[in-house]
């Protein structure tokens, strides 16, 4: 299917922080065990409405992510459903050992949110970029890692995360396309969503790159290249069944992610290809490099992560 | 207040535990002798007199939660849990063996009675405070007690957690700091001076007492009277002797770990422990 409803000249963006609080209120209404755990990040992180709605189920522990993470583990140990939110690098990298030992190792159902993941904080520099969050978390057994492509993905993830038995990491982007999934669509962690059919190759993308990949596919179509696009919103566990079927149908797979090409979505897909054989792969993301600084979309473009640049890379790859 | 009889009974249990500990070292090799023996009186009093727990039903909802934040003292905890009937003694002799249920650092998936896996220092207080906070929210009266080391206090996360516990007024949370004055490589005063603890915890908003961590009556009193102030978490600063009871090892940086080089040397240590027991018995009632 052609994704006709996307207007590539005038995309409608959404900032997940602006909707986070209200979605969390809805989740919290369905389950009295839900608790928000913040690390001086609830205002910018969009949890003010939640704080007003559930002041007794709101824990703020200051700029102390290691403690917040361990505290969330303790809450989960005692039966709560904590949502621990901080800027992505701080909720994963800063407290990585607490995530590993206290949450992943124990298998506790803590939902970790990575606010402004990837290079959402374009001008803030490398301390505030997180293009390695999948990489470090993917090494942890039992970790679910998710990157929502649009509002519907994000909302579904928040609702479904507390139904999983173990820990979940969800990226909370600042600028992402408002709607890209079909309507209705069935959301399930670990199940990719086919957005567009195409016989020549398949683009598997996650998060913000799903939109950019649809844009690339739109451009490629005019060049005579028919690319399928898959919203692979869950990096772990990976929808290997879908990847196997894509290997069979086209034999050419492109992965696109707002993340380093090391140990993210692309590497997860590579692992499956290496196991089964049957496809060649082009990995698109940040190469082994530090991202530059600047306005978000300009940084994406600088690193070749916008639709036209992705299309160009793919065209060269396919045609040489 | 414990009677002299109760005190003597606990002292006997504690020294039996220490001798079992030394037998683990004799049979199985290297273990954290120093910190295990410095914490043994505290652990013995905790499990025999303070914690609500049921060895036959380790997940009993009404139990108090004990977190061994200084996870390297696990061998002492194993000995105490075995003495309480959590598992068969044979398991103790698998220490250091392949696929043991009692690894150097405790693993809740392997052994009933272990609440939370620890080992990397500075994690336990955050987790304990999270549990205590949840119990406050649910108006449950289960206590949460954590044992920390003094070397562990160099980890910044300990102090993050101390602030958070005070903010949330967790008077259902008690920590005991086993201040034996040494850590892995040397004296704590040499590695990174962190003492005194009492003014630090007071200034962090905790209620604090300092005790002799080998005085059974003081340990019991401090633990049973907590919380000392409403709406404040409790810190008990327990001054202890590293490798307590093994006179050639006491207060020596060489005995953080110890693998007895020969059975005879292990037996020497056991003899020292028996003599120490006699001296401790003599102190009771005086």
Interface residues (C-beta under 8 A of the other chain):
Chain A: X35 X56 X57 X59 X61 X62 X64 X66 X67 X68 X69 X70 X71 X72 X73 X74 X75 X76 X77 X78 X79 X80 X97 X98 X101 X102 X105 X106
Chain B: X108 X115 X116 X117 X118 X119 X120 X122 X123 X125 X126 X127 X128 X129 X130 X131 X132 X133 X134 X135 X137 X138 X156 X157 X160 X161 X163 X164 X167 X168
